[in-house]
């Protein structure tokens, strides 16, 4: 089955947090290791992971680091436009040739910030596309909506 033969809808998660777009953006990027559930959501090859990082520039990496200092890349930063947009080419646990796009948009709504995460580009995963998409749909609910949402709401 070729990429052109099917389409998998993106995973879209939306949350509103009680802080400014800049603080919400920084909470996601700068404080990444403080809210990401590294004990349960990691690549698994480089164990034990003790840190995770978003390098804050286009071409930067999103990666985990194990106790020996070995780094395993999860993604490459495609767009870095604080405090409005972060987009990455996401291939955690896979190779860059099957990467999907994860995009986060931050928008002020009065005294709060609305953040929309869109994870798309599943078709490159061929027969594993739908299963992987469904797993990420559940995973982003835990990691983004709950983990990041609670963290960002606690920083004001």
Secondary structure, 3 states (H helix, E strand, C coil): CCHHHCCCCCEEEEEEECCCHHHHHHHHHCCHHHHCCCCCCCCCCCCCEEEEEECCCCCCEEEEEECCCCEEEEEEEEEEECCCEEEEEECCCCCHHHCEEEEEEEEEECCEEEEEEEEECHHHHHHHHHHHHHHHHHHHHHHHHHHHHHHHHCCC
